Amino acid sequence: MITRFNKYSVLMLLLFSISGYCQKTDSEQTLVHRTSITSFDFRSKELVGSIYINENFLPAKLSDSQNNYLIRYDAYQDEMEVEKNGNSYHLSKNLNYTINFEGTNKSYQVYNYSKKNETVPGFFVILYTGDKISLLRKEKIKFFEEVKAKTGYDKYKPPTLKRVDDEIYIGYKNSSAIELPSKKKDILTLFANKAIEIESFVNENKLGFKSEEDLIKIFSFYHSLK
């Protein structure tokens, strides 16, 4: 079994050391050929759930290319898996492109963020893009170890991959992202000298900072202020 530390160490090594699939365009250079690395056995008949947000490969384009790709998002390992010519590839986490899924109105972009006290690149769903700040969603799938029955009254729980609550982030122009604070006063400080206007707008329209729909309205209003 690969330990969590070794798993990510090997992953990063492969991402930076293995050559891309093609050298023709910038977008094609982001394709990295590697096998999947996990801390559990996909072949286990006991394993419940999936590492993917959507099991199916969906048509998508990279912002710097007109080529169509078939892509699916592995939210457990935070990887974009690409199917091309019968082979499996992964997109490298460059900071200068967007992945647009066709027909779904869903786009991802890479931002640097803090994970376990380390700054790493990751894929984020774009909820709102603004000139100053953007609103992002981090999708997450977590692996839960099996729980064996200790007595005849206990029920065995198989190893499970489960979608857990998404996290909301704020993205900046330098491609960095920070998690949205949980307290209202801390969120308002992010809007600097426009905090009073934002608070008034939120109160007048009975909005909250927990709803994605409300947050999009708040961010849109913030960018309308002069």
NUTOR-175361 format. One record per residue: residue number from 1; residue in three letters; chain; x negated, y, z of N, C-alpha, C in turn. Coordinates in Angstrom, 3 decimals, always signed. Layout:
BEGIN
  nr rest kette      nc1      nc2      nc3     cac1     cac2     cac3      cc1      cc2      cc3
 NUM  ALA     A        X        Y        Z        X        Y        Z        X        Y        Z
...
This chain:
BEGIN
  nr rest kette      nc1      nc2      nc3     cac1     cac2     cac3      cc1      cc2      cc3
   1  MET     A   -0.844   -1.199   +0.000   +0.000   +0.000   +0.000   -0.882   +1.252   +0.000
   2  ILE     A   -0.526   +2.234   -0.822   -1.293   +3.476   -0.897   -0.805   +4.411   +0.186
   3  THR     A   -1.679   +4.955   +0.960   -1.279   +5.886   +2.012   -0.826   +7.176   +1.377
   4  ARG     A   -0.061   +7.963   +2.146   +0.439   +9.231   +1.609   -0.706  +10.145   +1.186
   5  PHE     A   -1.772  +10.202   +1.984   -2.898  +11.076   +1.651   -3.568  +10.615   +0.367
   6  ASN     A   -3.834   +9.307   +0.313   -4.516   +8.796   -0.872   -3.662   +8.906   -2.107
   7  LYS     A   -2.340   +8.729   -1.925   -1.449   +8.799   -3.075   -1.554  +10.154   -3.761
   8  TYR     A   -1.477  +11.236   -2.983   -1.520  +12.560   -3.585   -2.932  +12.932   -4.044
   9  SER     A   -3.942  +12.389   -3.375   -5.303  +12.640   -3.821   -5.535  +12.030   -5.194
  10  VAL     A   -5.065  +10.788   -5.363   -5.208  +10.118   -6.655   -4.390  +10.832   -7.712
  11  LEU     A   -3.181  +11.258   -7.334   -2.316  +11.947   -8.264   -2.970  +13.205   -8.803
  12  MET     A   -3.498  +14.039   -7.925   -4.124  +15.281   -8.368   -5.362  +15.013   -9.197
  13  LEU     A   -6.115  +13.980   -8.833   -7.310  +13.624   -9.591   -6.938  +13.257  -11.015
  14  LEU     A   -5.867  +12.472  -11.152   -5.453  +12.042  -12.480   -4.927  +13.209  -13.304
  15  LEU     A   -4.190  +14.085  -12.669   -3.632  +15.214  -13.397   -4.700  +16.106  -14.001
  16  PHE     A   -5.799  +16.255  -13.305   -6.845  +17.141  -13.783   -7.924  +16.443  -14.598
  17  SER     A   -8.020  +15.103  -14.496   -9.127  +14.418  -15.147   -8.750  +13.697  -16.427
  18  ILE     A   -7.440  +13.322  -16.590   -7.056  +12.585  -17.771   -6.678  +13.556  -18.878
  19  SER     A   -7.134  +13.310  -20.094   -6.881  +14.220  -21.208   -5.439  +14.176  -21.616
  20  GLY     A   -4.945  +15.259  -22.244   -3.571  +15.354  -22.691   -3.315  +14.503  -23.915
  21  TYR     A   -2.054  +14.404  -24.275   -1.652  +13.561  -25.382   -2.096  +14.147  -26.717
  22  CYS     A   -2.012  +15.463  -26.852   -2.276  +16.082  -28.145   -2.932  +17.433  -27.933
  23  GLN     A   -3.730  +17.864  -28.881   -4.452  +19.122  -28.756   -3.949  +20.170  -29.744
  24  LYS     A   -2.752  +20.005  -30.317   -2.286  +20.893  -31.370   -1.702  +22.187  -30.842
  25  THR     A   -0.900  +22.121  -29.763   -0.281  +23.321  -29.233   -0.465  +23.370  -27.727
  26  ASP     A   -0.246  +24.580  -27.183   -0.381  +24.742  -25.737   +0.587  +23.834  -25.000
  27  SER     A   +1.828  +23.735  -25.531   +2.818  +22.922  -24.833   +2.442  +21.456  -24.846
  28  GLU     A   +1.898  +20.962  -25.951   +1.536  +19.556  -26.030   +0.335  +19.240  -25.148
  29  GLN     A   -0.479  +20.226  -24.856   -1.615  +20.004  -23.968   -1.168  +19.836  -22.522
  30  THR     A   +0.098  +20.158  -22.236   +0.580  +19.987  -20.868   +0.999  +18.545  -20.603
  31  LEU     A   +1.039  +17.702  -21.658   +1.410  +16.303  -21.468   +0.222  +15.516  -20.945
  32  VAL     A   +0.410  +14.846  -19.828   -0.641  +14.070  -19.199   -0.166  +12.625  -19.081
  33  HIS     A   -0.961  +11.713  -19.610   -0.565  +10.302  -19.608   -1.087   +9.629  -18.346
  34  ARG     A   -0.187   +9.089  -17.541   -0.587   +8.355  -16.356   +0.540   +7.426  -15.950
  35  THR     A   +0.237   +6.459  -15.145   +1.257   +5.563  -14.619   +1.802   +6.137  -13.320
  36  SER     A   +2.982   +5.691  -12.944   +3.618   +6.192  -11.737   +2.881   +5.699  -10.496
  37  ILE     A   +2.703   +6.596   -9.531   +2.034   +6.254   -8.280   +3.008   +6.506   -7.137
  38  THR     A   +3.343   +5.471   -6.390   +4.256   +5.636   -5.273   +3.760   +4.841   -4.083
  39  SER     A   +4.402   +5.063   -2.947   +4.025   +4.355   -1.725   +4.955   +3.176   -1.459
  40  PHE     A   +5.791   +2.825   -2.456   +6.692   +1.701   -2.295   +6.796   +0.947   -3.618
  41  ASP     A   +7.436   -0.205   -3.580   +7.517   -1.090   -4.744   +8.860   -0.908   -5.446
  42  PHE     A   +8.831   -0.392   -6.694  +10.058   -0.198   -7.449  +10.737   -1.533   -7.785
  43  ARG     A   +9.970   -2.595   -7.795  +10.511   -3.907   -8.165  +11.282   -4.560   -7.024
  44  SER     A  +11.202   -3.984   -5.849  +11.897   -4.557   -4.696  +13.412   -4.565   -4.936
  45  LYS     A  +14.013   -5.726   -4.764  +15.452   -5.854   -4.938  +16.211   -5.159   -3.809
  46  GLU     A  +15.508   -4.866   -2.729  +16.156   -4.230   -1.585  +16.242   -2.713   -1.728
  47  LEU     A  +15.389   -2.144   -2.569  +15.308   -0.691   -2.685  +16.612   -0.104   -3.219
  48  VAL     A  +17.129   +0.890   -2.505  +18.372   +1.552   -2.885  +18.071   +2.991   -3.278
  49  GLY     A  +18.689   +3.459   -4.367  +18.518   +4.843   -4.772  +17.513   +5.011   -5.891
  50  SER     A  +17.209   +6.258   -6.209  +16.341   +6.584   -7.334  +15.460   +7.778   -6.999
  51  ILE     A  +14.307   +7.843   -7.658  +13.422   +8.998   -7.486  +13.833  +10.164   -8.386
  52  TYR     A  +14.768   +9.908   -9.306  +15.137  +10.918  -10.298  +16.420  +11.660   -9.927
  53  ILE     A  +16.466  +12.942  -10.262  +17.688  +13.720  -10.116  +18.736  +13.176  -11.076
  54  ASN     A  +18.299  +12.841  -12.278  +19.146  +12.196  -13.269  +18.341  +11.071  -13.895
  55  GLU     A  +18.850   +9.851  -13.837  +18.118   +8.700  -14.359  +17.843   +8.812  -15.850
  56  ASN     A  +18.729   +9.469  -16.580  +18.601   +9.546  -18.026  +17.608  +10.614  -18.453
  57  PHE     A  +16.859  +10.316  -19.525  +16.034  +11.332  -20.148  +16.957  +12.272  -20.923
  58  LEU     A  +16.790  +13.575  -20.723  +17.636  +14.563  -21.387  +16.800  +15.441  -22.309
  59  PRO     A  +17.371  +15.900  -23.438  +16.618  +16.758  -24.358  +16.270  +18.091  -23.714
  60  ALA     A  +15.033  +18.515  -23.896  +14.575  +19.767  -23.300  +13.481  +20.374  -24.176
  61  LYS     A  +13.276  +21.668  -23.994  +12.207  +22.373  -24.692  +11.342  +23.110  -23.685
  62  LEU     A  +10.065  +23.237  -24.010   +9.168  +24.070  -23.218   +9.195  +25.468  -23.811
  63  SER     A   +9.057  +26.469  -22.968   +9.213  +27.852  -23.419   +8.199  +28.270  -24.471
  64  ASP     A   +7.043  +27.596  -24.544   +6.018  +27.963  -25.515   +6.021  +27.030  -26.733
  65  SER     A   +7.133  +26.344  -26.970   +7.173  +25.403  -28.089   +8.597  +25.252  -28.601
  66  GLN     A   +8.726  +24.926  -29.893  +10.019  +24.634  -30.491  +10.281  +23.131  -30.532
  67  ASN     A   +9.315  +22.340  -30.079   +9.464  +20.891  -30.095  +10.475  +20.439  -29.057
  68  ASN     A  +11.225  +19.391  -29.395  +12.157  +18.785  -28.456  +11.479  +17.637  -27.721
  69  TYR     A  +11.748  +17.526  -26.430  +11.210  +16.440  -25.627  +12.347  +15.790  -24.850
  70  LEU     A  +12.147  +14.542  -24.474  +13.084  +13.857  -23.589  +12.452  +13.823  -22.201
  71  ILE     A  +13.085  +14.493  -21.234  +12.477  +14.717  -19.923  +13.463  +14.376  -18.813
  72  ARG     A  +12.933  +13.888  -17.696  +13.717  +13.723  -16.483  +12.839  +14.115  -15.298
  73  TYR     A  +13.483  +14.580  -14.233  +12.748  +15.104  -13.081  +12.685  +14.091  -11.950
  74  ASP     A  +11.483  +13.738  -11.563  +11.208  +12.875  -10.418  +11.061  +13.789   -9.203
  75  ALA     A  +12.138  +13.928   -8.439  +12.137  +14.860   -7.302  +11.403  +14.297   -6.099
  76  TYR     A  +11.157  +12.995   -6.060  +10.412  +12.416   -4.941   +8.935  +12.800   -5.033
  77  GLN     A   +8.366  +12.666   -6.231   +6.949  +12.997   -6.421   +6.756  +14.389   -7.009
  78  ASP     A   +7.872  +15.100   -7.268   +7.816  +16.437   -7.865   +7.079  +16.392   -9.205
  79  GLU     A   +7.556  +15.526  -10.099   +6.946  +15.352  -11.413   +7.995  +15.398  -12.512
  80  MET     A   +7.633  +15.980  -13.653   +8.468  +15.946  -14.844   +7.962  +14.824  -15.748
  81  GLU     A   +8.781  +13.806  -15.927   +8.397  +12.654  -16.746   +8.913  +12.838  -18.168
  82  VAL     A   +8.045  +12.590  -19.140   +8.372  +12.786  -20.550   +8.268  +11.464  -21.298
  83  GLU     A   +9.262  +11.182  -22.129   +9.213  +10.004  -22.997   +8.877  +10.464  -24.412
  84  LYS     A   +7.787   +9.937  -24.950   +7.345  +10.355  -26.281   +6.732   +9.165  -27.005
  85  ASN     A   +7.292   +8.849  -28.155   +6.802   +7.735  -28.975   +6.709   +6.428  -28.188
  86  GLY     A   +7.677   +6.206  -27.315   +7.707   +4.976  -26.546   +6.769   +4.946  -25.356
  87  ASN     A   +6.059   +6.043  -25.121   +5.121   +6.120  -23.995   +5.640   +7.094  -22.940
  88  SER     A   +5.159   +6.920  -21.717   +5.554   +7.785  -20.619   +4.437   +8.777  -20.301
  89  TYR     A   +4.788  +10.051  -20.218   +3.838  +11.111  -19.893   +4.414  +11.965  -18.770
  90  HIS     A   +3.573  +12.809  -18.194   +4.022  +13.765  -17.192   +3.511  +15.147  -17.566
  91  LEU     A   +4.308  +16.161  -17.249   +3.887  +17.530  -17.525   +2.941  +18.013  -16.434
  92  SER     A   +1.833  +18.597  -16.849   +0.933  +19.195  -15.871   +1.590  +20.448  -15.308
  93  LYS     A   +1.196  +20.816  -14.118   +1.858  +21.916  -13.434   +1.169  +23.247  -13.699
  94  ASN     A   +1.211  +23.657  -14.974   +0.713  +24.977  -15.339   +1.738  +26.020  -14.907
  95  LEU     A   +1.278  +27.241  -14.719   +2.163  +28.289  -14.221   +2.756  +29.156  -15.318
  96  ASN     A   +2.531  +28.800  -16.569   +2.896  +29.723  -17.648   +3.945  +29.184  -18.608
  97  TYR     A   +4.815  +28.276  -18.164   +5.864  +27.818  -19.058   +7.122  +27.448  -18.274
  98  THR     A   +8.234  +27.404  -19.007   +9.526  +27.043  -18.432  +10.062  +25.829  -19.169
  99  ILE     A  +10.756  +24.950  -18.457  +11.379  +23.770  -19.058  +12.875  +24.024  -19.113
 100  ASN     A  +13.424  +24.091  -20.325  +14.835  +24.382  -20.516  +15.569  +23.125  -20.996
 101  PHE     A  +16.468  +22.602  -20.154  +17.250  +21.434  -20.537  +18.440  +21.883  -21.380
 102  GLU     A  +18.552  +21.313  -22.569  +19.593  +21.719  -23.497  +20.953  +21.167  -23.078
 103  GLY     A  +21.981  +22.018  -23.208  +23.343  +21.594  -22.920  +23.699  +21.569  -21.449
 104  THR     A  +22.756  +21.846  -20.576  +23.040  +21.804  -19.133  +22.904  +23.170  -18.473
 105  ASN     A  +22.318  +24.129  -19.185  +22.090  +25.463  -18.605  +21.174  +25.404  -17.401
 106  LYS     A  +20.271  +24.441  -17.377  +19.383  +24.243  -16.242  +17.934  +24.379  -16.686
 107  SER     A  +17.186  +25.213  -15.987  +15.785  +25.451  -16.322  +14.914  +25.313  -15.085
 108  TYR     A  +13.691  +24.833  -15.305  +12.703  +24.688  -14.234  +11.474  +25.519  -14.568
 109  GLN     A  +10.811  +25.986  -13.530   +9.555  +26.704  -13.693   +8.618  +26.327  -12.556
 110  VAL     A   +7.325  +26.399  -12.818   +6.332  +26.038  -11.808   +5.945  +27.260  -10.974
 111  TYR     A   +5.980  +27.084   -9.663   +5.535  +28.118   -8.720   +4.602  +27.477   -7.693
 112  ASN     A   +3.702  +28.284   -7.165   +2.870  +27.841   -6.048   +3.622  +28.092   -4.750
 113  TYR     A   +3.643  +27.093   -3.864   +4.341  +27.253   -2.594   +3.606  +26.474   -1.509
 114  SER     A   +3.993  +26.729   -0.272   +3.335  +26.085   +0.865   +4.026  +24.769   +1.196
 115  LYS     A   +3.229  +23.706   +1.228   +3.738  +22.382   +1.575   +2.762  +21.736   +2.547
 116  LYS     A   +3.217  +21.492   +3.758   +2.367  +20.909   +4.793   +1.076  +21.713   +4.972
 117  ASN     A   +1.240  +23.035   +5.060   +0.132  +23.966   +5.303   -0.881  +23.998   +4.162
 118  GLU     A   -0.457  +23.589   +2.976   -1.325  +23.632   +1.806   -0.560  +24.256   +0.643
 119  THR     A   -1.225  +25.123   -0.140   -0.585  +25.734   -1.292   -0.696  +24.804   -2.495
 120  VAL     A   +0.446  +24.415   -3.041   +0.478  +23.471   -4.158   +1.470  +23.968   -5.205
 121  PRO     A   +1.310  +23.552   -6.469   +2.290  +23.897   -7.497   +3.456  +22.921   -7.471
 122  GLY     A   +4.647  +23.416   -7.778   +5.817  +22.548   -7.796   +6.855  +23.063   -8.773
 123  PHE     A   +7.777  +22.193   -9.157   +8.847  +22.554  -10.083  +10.063  +23.053   -9.314
 124  PHE     A  +10.611  +24.196   -9.747  +11.770  +24.805   -9.118  +12.854  +25.070  -10.155
 125  VAL     A  +14.102  +24.857   -9.756  +15.233  +25.235  -10.600  +15.399  +26.750  -10.516
 126  ILE     A  +15.563  +27.399  -11.658  +15.743  +28.846  -11.684  +17.232  +29.164  -11.548
 127  LEU     A  +17.599  +29.831  -10.463  +18.990  +30.226  -10.246  +19.255  +31.633  -10.753
 128  TYR     A  +18.262  +32.499  -10.582  +18.376  +33.879  -11.054  +16.980  +34.424  -11.301
 129  THR     A  +16.798  +35.060  -12.443  +15.509  +35.665  -12.772  +15.638  +37.181  -12.783
 130  GLY     A  +14.825  +37.851  -11.978  +14.864  +39.302  -11.916  +13.507  +39.916  -12.197
 131  ASP     A  +13.495  +41.208  -12.439  +12.241  +41.912  -12.706  +11.357  +41.958  -11.463
 132  LYS     A  +11.971  +41.928  -10.284  +11.210  +42.036   -9.039  +11.012  +40.665   -8.385
 133  ILE     A  +12.110  +40.004   -8.097  +12.054  +38.689   -7.468  +13.073  +37.769   -8.128
 134  SER     A  +12.852  +36.484   -8.019  +13.761  +35.495   -8.595  +14.280  +34.568   -7.501
 135  LEU     A  +15.418  +33.968   -7.770  +16.033  +33.037   -6.825  +15.832  +31.616   -7.344
 136  LEU     A  +15.315  +30.745   -6.494  +14.934  +29.398   -6.912  +15.535  +28.336   -5.997
 137  ARG     A  +15.663  +27.122   -6.554  +16.114  +25.980   -5.767  +15.083  +24.868   -5.859
 138  LYS     A  +14.700  +24.287   -4.720  +13.780  +23.143   -4.685  +14.595  +21.888   -4.414
 139  GLU     A  +14.659  +21.024   -5.406  +15.391  +19.772   -5.256  +14.506  +18.733   -4.577
 140  LYS     A  +15.108  +17.924   -3.711  +14.305  +16.992   -2.925  +14.958  +15.620   -2.835
 141  ILE     A  +14.142  +14.600   -2.959  +14.552  +13.227   -2.699  +13.556  +12.649   -1.697
 142  LYS     A  +14.080  +12.029   -0.656  +13.234  +11.520   +0.418  +13.335   +9.996   +0.504
 143  PHE     A  +12.206   +9.368   +0.852  +12.167   +7.917   +1.003  +12.309   +7.552   +2.475
 144  PHE     A  +13.247   +6.653   +2.773  +13.473   +6.181   +4.128  +13.096   +4.707   +4.206
 145  GLU     A  +12.228   +4.366   +5.149  +11.785   +2.985   +5.317  +12.968   +2.100   +5.730
 146  GLU     A  +12.824   +0.807   +5.469  +13.856   -0.134   +5.887  +13.938   -0.192   +7.417
 147  VAL     A  +15.123   -0.492   +7.917  +15.326   -0.659   +9.351  +15.836   -2.080   +9.573
 148  LYS     A  +14.995   -2.906  +10.171  +15.364   -4.297  +10.375  +16.267   -4.443  +11.595
 149  ALA     A  +17.154   -5.413  +11.500  +18.070   -5.681  +12.608  +17.298   -6.290  +13.773
 150  LYS     A  +17.406   -5.674  +14.942  +16.681   -6.155  +16.121  +17.503   -7.180  +16.903
 151  THR     A  +18.809   -7.055  +16.790  +19.695   -8.005  +17.472  +20.780   -8.438  +16.496
 152  GLY     A  +21.578   -9.376  +16.916  +22.669   -9.846  +16.064  +23.752   -8.814  +15.862
 153  TYR     A  +23.726   -7.757  +16.671  +24.733   -6.710  +16.551  +24.268   -5.569  +15.640
 154  ASP     A  +22.971   -5.506  +15.382  +22.436   -4.444  +14.532  +22.623   -4.802  +13.057
 155  LYS     A  +22.696   -3.776  +12.233  +22.841   -3.974  +10.796  +21.554   -3.577  +10.083
 156  TYR     A  +21.107   -4.440   +9.178  +19.895   -4.158   +8.402  +20.147   -2.989   +7.452
 157  LYS     A  +19.192   -2.058   +7.415  +19.259   -0.943   +6.485  +18.106   -1.057   +5.496
 158  PRO     A  +18.391   -1.177   +4.206  +17.334   -1.368   +3.212  +16.507   -0.103   +3.000
 159  PRO     A  +15.305   -0.217   +2.401  +14.531   +0.978   +2.051  +15.342   +1.809   +1.057
 160  THR     A  +15.403   +3.099   +1.305  +16.332   +3.939   +0.539  +15.678   +5.228   +0.053
 161  LEU     A  +15.980   +5.578   -1.182  +15.633   +6.888   -1.740  +16.915   +7.704   -1.746
 162  LYS     A  +16.889   +8.841   -1.046  +18.127   +9.598   -0.867  +17.922  +11.074   -1.170
 163  ARG     A  +18.865  +11.643   -1.879  +18.866  +13.079   -2.138  +19.178  +13.801   -0.837
 164  VAL     A  +18.302  +14.677   -0.436  +18.506  +15.458   +0.781  +18.798  +16.902   +0.399
 165  ASP     A  +19.114  +17.716   +1.388  +19.512  +19.103   +1.108  +18.432  +19.852   +0.326
 166  ASP     A  +18.884  +20.568   -0.692  +17.960  +21.414   -1.442  +17.521  +22.598   -0.580
 167  GLU     A  +16.399  +23.199   -0.963  +15.897  +24.372   -0.258  +15.882  +25.558   -1.216
 168  ILE     A  +16.235  +26.730   -0.705  +16.264  +27.941   -1.514  +14.971  +28.723   -1.311
 169  TYR     A  +14.390  +29.159   -2.421  +13.135  +29.908   -2.383  +13.275  +31.228   -3.135
 170  ILE     A  +12.375  +32.143   -2.828  +12.252  +33.389   -3.570  +10.959  +33.334   -4.363
 171  GLY     A  +11.053  +33.590   -5.660   +9.879  +33.562   -6.527   +9.403  +34.962   -6.874
 172  TYR     A   +8.088  +35.119   -6.917   +7.493  +36.413   -7.233   +6.774  +36.383   -8.577
 173  LYS     A   +6.449  +37.553   -9.071   +5.839  +37.673  -10.400   +4.474  +37.019  -10.491
 174  ASN     A   +3.801  +36.840   -9.378   +2.488  +36.192   -9.391   +2.603  +34.668   -9.330
 175  SER     A   +3.816  +34.148   -9.582   +4.090  +32.703   -9.602   +3.961  +32.045   -8.226
 176  SER     A   +4.134  +32.836   -7.172   +4.180  +32.278   -5.820   +5.627  +32.269   -5.351
 177  ALA     A   +5.949  +31.358   -4.446   +7.310  +31.257   -3.935   +7.276  +31.023   -2.426
 178  ILE     A   +8.237  +31.622   -1.734   +8.372  +31.406   -0.292   +9.807  +30.976   -0.003
 179  GLU     A   +9.977  +30.129   +1.013  +11.311  +29.663   +1.347  +12.140  +30.812   +1.920
 180  LEU     A  +13.398  +30.861   +1.531  +14.287  +31.900   +2.035  +14.445  +31.743   +3.545
 181  PRO     A  +14.209  +32.807   +4.310  +14.344  +32.711   +5.769  +15.763  +32.309   +6.162
 182  SER     A  +15.916  +31.754   +7.335  +17.225  +31.300   +7.793  +18.030  +32.411   +8.455
 183  LYS     A  +17.344  +33.433   +9.003  +18.027  +34.503   +9.711  +18.308  +35.684   +8.782
 184  LYS     A  +19.493  +36.273   +8.968  +19.924  +37.386   +8.127  +18.950  +38.556   +8.174
 185  LYS     A  +18.496  +38.921   +9.374  +17.605  +40.077   +9.505  +16.282  +39.849   +8.775
 186  ASP     A  +15.811  +38.604   +8.765  +14.562  +38.297   +8.070  +14.749  +38.326   +6.550
 187  ILE     A  +15.934  +37.923   +6.099  +16.224  +37.978   +4.665  +16.289  +39.425   +4.205
 188  LEU     A  +16.931  +40.269   +4.990  +17.077  +41.678   +4.613  +15.729  +42.384   +4.499
 189  THR     A  +14.770  +42.002   +5.326  +13.451  +42.650   +5.255  +12.765  +42.378   +3.916
 190  LEU     A  +13.159  +41.298   +3.229  +12.567  +40.983   +1.932  +12.945  +42.013   +0.870
 191  PHE     A  +14.039  +42.733   +1.123  +14.487  +43.737   +0.165  +13.927  +45.125   +0.468
 192  ALA     A  +13.010  +45.174   +1.433  +12.261  +46.405   +1.754  +13.196  +47.603   +1.945
 193  ASN     A  +12.947  +48.695   +1.185  +13.698  +49.938   +1.390  +15.129  +49.873   +0.855
 194  LYS     A  +15.526  +48.746   +0.313  +16.898  +48.581   -0.180  +17.726  +47.710   +0.772
 195  ALA     A  +17.185  +47.414   +1.932  +17.846  +46.516   +2.879  +19.206  +47.049   +3.314
 196  ILE     A  +19.318  +48.350   +3.561  +20.588  +48.931   +4.015  +21.655  +48.785   +2.940
 197  GLU     A  +21.275  +49.065   +1.676  +22.236  +48.924   +0.579  +22.676  +47.465   +0.406
 198  ILE     A  +21.726  +46.568   +0.572  +22.045  +45.142   +0.434  +23.006  +44.701   +1.526
 199  GLU     A  +22.746  +45.116   +2.758  +23.607  +44.735   +3.876  +25.023  +45.267   +3.690
 200  SER     A  +25.132  +46.502   +3.221  +26.449  +47.093   +2.971  +27.187  +46.328   +1.879
 201  PHE     A  +26.477  +45.974   +0.814  +27.059  +45.225   -0.300  +27.563  +43.854   +0.176
 202  VAL     A  +26.769  +43.200   +1.004  +27.131  +41.878   +1.531  +28.386  +41.982   +2.402
 203  ASN     A  +28.436  +42.988   +3.279  +29.582  +43.134   +4.185  +30.852  +43.519   +3.440
 204  GLU     A  +30.728  +44.445   +2.499  +31.897  +44.920   +1.755  +32.510  +43.822   +0.895
 205  ASN     A  +31.670  +42.932   +0.387  +32.155  +41.873   -0.513  +32.298  +40.523   +0.185
 206  LYS     A  +32.101  +40.542   +1.521  +32.242  +39.326   +2.327  +31.405  +38.171   +1.771
 207  LEU     A  +30.135  +38.471   +1.534  +29.208  +37.480   +1.004  +28.360  +36.903   +2.129
 208  GLY     A  +27.717  +35.798   +1.846  +26.827  +35.177   +2.823  +25.497  +34.816   +2.192
 209  PHE     A  +24.548  +34.439   +3.032  +23.208  +34.095   +2.542  +22.987  +32.584   +2.470
 210  LYS     A  +24.080  +31.816   +2.621  +23.971  +30.360   +2.540  +24.437  +29.829   +1.191
 211  SER     A  +25.335  +30.567   +0.561  +25.913  +30.139   -0.711  +25.037  +30.580   -1.891
 212  GLU     A  +24.734  +29.639   -2.794  +23.944  +29.984   -3.981  +24.676  +31.026   -4.826
 213  GLU     A  +25.982  +30.855   -4.954  +26.778  +31.794   -5.745  +26.699  +33.202   -5.169
 214  ASP     A  +26.796  +33.307   -3.844  +26.702  +34.623   -3.195  +25.298  +35.193   -3.334
 215  LEU     A  +24.287  +34.363   -3.194  +22.906  +34.831   -3.310  +22.616  +35.371   -4.710
 216  ILE     A  +23.171  +34.734   -5.717  +22.985  +35.217   -7.091  +23.599  +36.604   -7.240
 217  LYS     A  +24.777  +36.813   -6.648  +25.420  +38.135   -6.693  +24.566  +39.174   -5.969
 218  ILE     A  +24.006  +38.776   -4.825  +23.174  +39.692   -4.037  +21.912  +40.064   -4.796
 219  PHE     A  +21.267  +39.087   -5.402  +20.043  +39.357   -6.160  +20.336  +40.221   -7.386
 220  SER     A  +21.456  +39.951   -8.023  +21.854  +40.745   -9.189  +22.103  +42.202   -8.788
 221  PHE     A  +22.761  +42.414   -7.661  +23.015  +43.760   -7.173  +21.704  +44.452   -6.820
 222  TYR     A  +20.820  +43.731   -6.177  +19.517  +44.306   -5.799  +18.761  +44.823   -7.022
 223  HIS     A  +18.812  +44.078   -8.106  +18.078  +44.497   -9.312  +18.800  +45.617  -10.073
 224  SER     A  +20.048  +45.896   -9.681  +20.768  +46.997  -10.300  +20.469  +48.325   -9.614
 225  LEU     A  +19.876  +48.250   -8.431  +19.562  +49.469   -7.682  +18.356  +50.177   -8.274
 226  LYS     A  +18.401  +51.476   -8.263  +17.303  +52.289   -8.786  +16.358  +52.716   -7.651
